[in-house]
Amino acid sequence: MSNTNTPWAFLDDFRGKFFSGLWPTLPEMFKITVARYGERSCFTIYEPDRISLNYTESLRLIEAAARWLYHHGVRKGDMVALTGKNSPEWTVAYLGILFAGGVVVPIDYQLKNDEADLLIKTSKARFLFVDEEKYNRYQNNSGQLKDLISLKKGIGTYVYDLDGPPAEIEQATETDLAAILFTSGTMGTPKGVMLTHQNLVSDCYLAQGTPLMVLHTDVFYAILPLHHAYTMLAVFIETISTGGEVVFGKRMVTKAILKDLKEAKITMLLGVPMLFNKVLAGIIRGLKEKGPIVFGLISALMGLSGFIKKVFKVNPGKKMFGFILDKASLSTVRICICGGGPLAPSVFKKYNQLGIDFIQGYGLTETSPIINLNPIEHYKETSVGKVIPQCDMKILNPDERGVGEVIVKGSMVMQGYFELPQETAEAFTEDGYLKTGDLGYLDDENYLYLTGRAKNMIVTGGGKNVYPEEIENEFQLFEEIDQILVRGFVLDKKMKTEGIEALVYPSPDFFAQQEGGTPSKEDIKTRIDRIISEVNQRLLPYQRIEKITILEEPMEMTTTKKIKRDVL
């Protein structure tokens, strides 16, 4: 496994002392990092006051929580649920469960009560770590739960106060379950993705082999919910594998995010397209306010900067546009990573032109989740990235464009869905590849290009396959549009052909700021129609939107800001 040039080569120095398998477990990995960087800051929060734990302090709290859980009956393989806002307490609870030999079941704290109850019941969890606003509810209606632990001091049993007598706790091995993650947008029977320690730890290190260049001095920003596979792995687990620092953001509000970025001197910013679109839109708006001559000059310089970065592998943008990055609170950011949904290539390109190493990635909860990342030194704006080391990716039944379903095999692929053997069998090919449900193609350098979800594909009257996500990408920098969803509508039931419809929710903030007050519905519709016409001119004839529906209410979204297509 090891190679002296890989980011995980240092593990050989600890094999036989801290772990004995191919990969360490998550507790073993954390102990290795404590041995390397014990006094470095580990978990930090700035709101309302700055509170920070170093790695040694974190380990003391984690092991105390593990002893408490063991003393109260948690044994190897037992499920323990965890739900709450991002905080140091959340991560201490997560690792405490694993140090006790348990399996952590992270649950979206924004779910409705009955949805969260269903996931707790489905997972068979007997213990629950919970945020303050739901503590009393579960205390009064515990059901199957044996114990309840609060993530907020002063409410019930507090995670930092936990402790128990010394115990010989049976630890999980690398092939044992570490977590069960319920996928967002689950309809009907909840699907719990079973991930082992090896799944998560191998993916964490292999993702760094793109190369990602994560440093022990890096400061990661956890603004997306930690229960989600993307943030859990790419922020939380990546950080504790290298000795970096996690700073927890609590509000998905641009102003609060920019304040945190500056105050905490964030170097690694991971987000979803919506976040990066809003920040970039603010930068572009500020530049346009300086007048057409200044805007034109800076745009030309950005083009030159991007050319130099792409061709000569030199990054002049950081110095050229330092004043812009500082105003946008991005001056300390080394790397931005976008995941959780498709990003418009134009957005990707502009961040790189400004001097930020901006890369895109791809993965699923079922793949721990990262399976593709764009290398910093050789990125491709239209690709979601190169296949990471030791991941076997193929395209199933490619068409004339080379487009087919993306299938993968490797140490990062899940063990299956919890107690759902039929659904698990259906998720894999006969030769053991996971079917992602995503459509795309690979180039000759093993970079993946996604075209959309198989189930979202539209078949037009001319027999052409249209991928809604490709069309939606064209609208990401229009501030007038808050949400857009492209879908098929039935043109001919008998022939099973579809037309293309766009559901649009206009941006209330944008239109409220217009001179003369909020425009009428007719004026808003005229503006949206004009944007659709402009984009249609750039699309191929068979991709063009034929029907527009203006919505008065926003569409329901997941906590990673993806529209829930299944509920429309």
N, C-alpha and C positions, 0 to 999 in steps of 0.2 A: 504493500500500500504506500509506504513512505517513499519520498524522493527528496533529496537535499534541497531542491529548488521550490518545493511546494510550501504554501503557508502553514501546512500542518506537520511539516518535518520535525518541528521542535517536540512533538508528542513522543518521539522515540526516547527522549531523555527522561520521560516520566513513566514509560511502559515498564511494568514489573514492580514499580514503586506505588503508583497511584491507580493504575489499572492494568488489566492483563489481556483484554480483548483486542479486536481490530480497531475499534473506536472506544473512547471512554463513554460512560453514561453521563447524563447531565450533571448529577452530583459530583462525579469524578472530575468532569471538566471544570466545574466551579472551584473545586479544591485545588486543581492545578493552577488556575488563575490566581487564587489567593496566595499560593506559594510564590508565584512570580511577581504579583503586583498588590500585595496585601494592604498597603497604605494608600493606594490610589482610590479616588472617589469612585463609587460604584452606582448607587441609586440616589438621585437628587431631585428635589422639587422646589420651585421658586414661589409658589402661590399657596397660602398667603405670605408665608415666610420661607426663606431658604433653609431647607433641611437636607443634609447629605449624610449618607452612610458610606464608609469605605468598605473595601472587600472583606477585611478581617472582622469589622463590626457586623456586616451583613451575615457572614458565616455563623457568628455567634447566635444571632437571632434566628437564623434558619434552622440550625441544629437544635435550638431550644424548642422551636415550634414542632420539629420532627419528634422530639422526645414526648411532648405533650400529646401529639396525635397517637403515638405508639401506646402511651399510658392509657389513653381513652379508647383503645381497641383497634386502631388502624393497623393493618398488616399488609405485607407485600401483595400487590395486585388489587387492593381495595380502591374503589372509586371515591374521590373527594371533589365536590363541585366548588367552583370559585367564580364569583360574579361581582363586578364593581368597576368604578372609574379607574383610570390609570393612576398609579401611586406606588411609592416604594413598598407599602404594605402588601399590595397585590403581588409584586414579584417575590417578596419574602414568603408569602403564603404559598405561591406556586412552587418555589424550590423546597419549602418545608414539607410539602406533600410528597415530593419526589425523594427527599432525604429520609422520609419515613417508610419508603418502599411502596408508596401509594401511586395511583394513577390520577392525574389532574384532569378535571373536566371543566374547562373554561367556558363560561356562558355569557353571551352578550347582555350587558346590563340594561340596554335600551329595549329589550324585548318586553312585550306585554306580560303581565304576571302569569296568565294561564299558559303562555308559550314557554316561559322559563320553567314553570312547574312541570310541564310535559318533558322537557329535556332532563331535568333532575330525576324525574321518575324513570325515564327511559334508560338513563345511565346507571341506575341503581345506586346512586350516591347516598351514603349515610351521614356524611358531614358536609357542611356548607360554610364557606367564607363569603361574607356578604357586606355590601356597603350600607351606610347608616340608614338611608331612606327606606330600605326594605327589611331592616333587621326586625322591627316589631311585627311585621306581617308574618315572617317565618317563625318568629318566636311563639306567636299565637296560633299558628297553623303549620306545625312542624311535619305532620304526615309521617313519611318514612324516615325523616332525618333524626339522627341520634343526638347530634351536637351542632351548635351554631356559633360561629366565631365572627366578630365584627372587624372590619377594616378601618374603623374610626374609633379613636380613643374616647373613652367616656361612655360608650354604648355597649353594654354587655361585656362578654369576654373579648379582650383586645389582642390582636395577633402579636404585638410586641411584648405583651405580658405573659405569653405562653411559656411554659417550661414543664419538665417532668423529670423523674429520677433517671439516672443512667440506665441504658438498656442496650442489649445486643440486638440491634435492628437488622433484620434480613434485608439486604439491599437488592435492588433490581439489577439484572444483567443487561448488556447492551441490546439483546434481542427481546427483552420484556417490554410491555406497553409502558409508555411514558404519559401519553395524553389521548383523550378522545375529544375531537373537535367536531362540533355540529356545523355543517355547511350553511352559509347564509342563503336565504331564499328557499329553505327546505319546506316543501308542501307535503301534506299528508303525513306518512310515517317519517319521523325524524331520522336522518342519516348521520350516524356518528362515525367519523373517520378515525380509525385506529392507527396511531403513530407510535413507533417504538423509540427508545433512546437512540438506537442506531440511525433510524430515519432522520431524526432532528439533528443529531450531532454531525453525521456525515454530510448532510445538506448544508449545514452551517459552514463547515470547512471547505467543502467542494465549491461552494459559491464564491469563496475567496480566491479560487484558482482560476478565475476568468482573465486577468487578475483584477480583484476588487481593491486590493491594497488597504485593508483595514489596519489601523495603527492603535497601539495601546494608549496613545494620547488623544484619540478621537472622542468627541462628545456627540452622542446620538440623541435625536429628539423623538420622543414617543408621543405623537399627537393623535395618531390613529389608534383605535381600541386594541388593547393588548390581547384580547381573547381571539382576535382574528389571526390566522396562520401567518399572514404577511408580516404584521408588526411583531408578532411573537418570535418569529425566526429572524427576520432581517434587521430588527432593532434590538430586542431583548437578548436573544440567544447569541447573535453575532457579537454584541457588546461584551457579554460575560465570557466569551471564548477568547477575547483578545486583551482584556484588562482595561477597556474603555469605560466611559461613563454614560449612563442613561439619564436624561433629563425628561421628566414627565410633564406633558402639557395636558391641561384639563378641558380646554374649550376650543372647539373647531371654529374659532372666530379669527379672521385675518389680523385684526389689530392686536389681539392677545398673542397670537403666534409670532408676529414680528417683534413684539416686546421680548418674548422668551428667547428668540433667536439671537438678539443682540446681547441681552443680559447674560445668557449662559454661554455665549461664544460657541454656538453650535457649529460643528464641522461636518456632520453627516445628517442630511435632511432627507428622510424618506416620506413620500406622500403619494396621494392618488391624483389623477389628472385634474380634478376639480380644484385642488389646492394650488397646483402649479399654474393652472390657467388663470386663477384669480390674481396671484402674485404678479405674473407676467403682464396681465391686462393693466394692472396698476402702474407698472413700470412704463409700459407703452403710452398710457394715458398721460403720465407726467412728462414724458418726452414730447408728446404732441402739443402740450400746453406751452412749450417753449417756442412754438412757431414752426412753420413749414421748413424754413432754411436750416434751423438747428436740427430738427427731426430728420431731415434728408441727409445732413452731414453725418449724424450719429448712425443712421441706418447704413450708410455707405461704409463707415468705419467698422461696424459690426460685421458686414459682409466680408471685409478684408480680414478681420480677426478670425472669423470662422474658416476662411480659406487657408490661412497660415496654420491654424490649429489642425485642420484636417490633413493638409498636404505635408507640412514640415514637422508635425508632432510637437510644436512649440505653442505655448498658451500665452499670447500677449494680452488677452482680454481682461485679465484680472487687474493689470495696471492701467490699461487704457480706459476701463470703465469702472475704476475703483469708486468714484464719486456716486455712480448710479447704484452699485452694489451696496455701498454703505447706507444710502438713503433707504434702500429696500431691505435692510437688515440682513443682507446676504454676504457681507464682506468676509466673515470668518468661515463660511461654508466651503469645504473642499469638494464634496461630492453630493449631488442630488440623485436620488434613485426614485423612479416612478414605477409603480405597480398597481395591481388591483383593477386594471381596466386599460383600454387602448388610449394612447396619447397621440395627438396630431403631430406628424413629423415636423411641422412648422414650429411648434412649441419647443420640441426637442432641440431643433436647430438654433433657435434664438438664445436659449440658455447657454449652449456651448459657445455661441458667438460672443456672449457677454463675459466669457472667461471661466464659467463654472463647468467642472467635469460633470456633465449631466448624462445619466445612463438610464436605460429602460430595461425592465426585467419581465419575466413571465413565469407563471406557475399556478398550481392549484392546491387547495387544502390537501388533496389526495397525494400530492408530491412533496409535502413538508415545508414550504411549497415551491422553492426556487428550482427551476430547471433550465432557465435561460437568463443570461445577463450580457449586456453590451460591454465589451472590454473598453476601458477608458482610452487606450492608445489606438484602438481600431474599431470605433463605433460606426454603426450604420443607422441613420435617422429613421428609415422606414422599417427597420427590423426590431423585434422585441429582444434580440440578443443571440449570442452564440450558445450552443448547448454546453452546459457545464461539464467538467471532467467526470468520467465514470458514469455518465448518463447516456443510455442507448435510446436515441429518438429516431422514429421512422414516420413516414407518411403512408397511411393506409388507403389503398385504392385511389391513387392520384388521377385527376382528370388531365385534359390536354394542357392546362396551365401548370400542372404539377401539384394542384391543390387537392388535398384529401384530409382525412381525419388524422390529427397528431396523436401518436401512440408512444409510450415511454416505458422503459424498464431500468431499474437501478436501485441502489441502496436507499434512496429517498422515497421510493414508492410505498404507499400505505400497505398495511396488512389486510385491509378490507373494511367493511362497514359493520359496526358493532351489532352482533346478533341478527344480521341480515344476510344469510348465506346466498340467497338467490340474487339479491342486488349486487353482492360482491362478485359472484360468478359472471353476471352480465357486464360488469365494469371492465373485465379483462378479455383479451383475445385468447384463443386456444393455446397459443405459445407463450402466454404469460405477460403480455404487454398491457399496460393500463390504457384504456380508451379515454382520452381527455374530453371528447365532445367538441373540441375546437378544430376549426378548419384552417389549414395553412400550407406553406411549402418551405422547403429548405434550399439554400443556395449551395454552391460548391465549397464554401468555407464553413458549412454547418451552422449558418445563421438562420433563424426561424422568422418567417413573415406570416402573420396571422391575417386571415380574411374575415373571420367571424365564428359564431357558434353554429354548429350543425343544425340545431333545432330552430334557429332564428332565420335560416336561409330562405330567401324569397325566390320562387320560380316564376319568371315573367311569361307573358303570352308568346314571346319569341323563343322560349325554352332556355333563356339565359338564367344563370344563377347569380343572384344579387345578395351581397352580405351587408346587412344594415349598419354594422359597426364602421365599415369603410366610409359610408355616407355621413354618419353621425360625426366622425372625426373632422369633417370639413367645417363644422360649425363651432369648434371649440374656442375660437378667439372672438366670436361675436358677443359683445357684452349685452346686447339686447335680449339674448336668449339664455334663460337660466337652465332649462332642461329641454332636451329634444330626444325623442325616441322614434326611430324609423321602423316600420313594420309592413307586412303585406296585408292587403285587403282583397277579398275574393272578387275577381273580374268575371270568371266563368266557372261555375261549379262543375259543370260537366267536363270541361277540359282541364280542370284543376289548375287554372292560371291565376296569377295574382298581380295586382297593381301595387304601387309604392305610396305609402301614406306616412306623413310626419306628424307626430303629436308634439306640439310646442307649448311650453309654459314660459311666457315672456318674463324677463327679469323685473320684478317690482322695484328694486333699488335703482336700476338704470332709468326706468321711465319716470320715477318719482323725482329724479334730479333734473329733468328737462325744464328748459325755460318755459314759463307760462303754466307750470303745474303739470300734473299727470295728464297725458293725452287721452283722448276718447278711445273706446274699444276699436272703432273704425280706423283711427290713426295708427294704433298699435298693429292692427291686422295688416294695414298697408305697408308698414315698416317691415313686418315679418315676411310678407309676400315678396317684397323687394329683395330681402336677403336670400330667400329660397330660390328666386329667379337667378340671382348672382351665382349661387353655388351650383344650380342646375347647369349653367353654362360651362362649368368646369368638369362636370361629370360626363361619363359616356351616355349616349342616348338611352340605353336600356336601364341605367341607374337613376334616371331623373324622377324626382318627386312629383306625383300627379295629384295628390290630395293633401290638403293641409287642415289640421284640426287645432284650433287655438284653445288651450285649457285655461280655466279660471282658478284651478287649484293645482299645487305641485303634485307630481307623481311620487308615490311612496318609494323610499330609498333604503338601501342597506346601510349599516354603520360605516362602510368604506365608500359611501356615496355613489353606489351604482343603482340605477333604476331597477326596481323589481318588476321585470317584464311579466312574470307569471301571474301577477295580481291584476293586470290590465285586461 
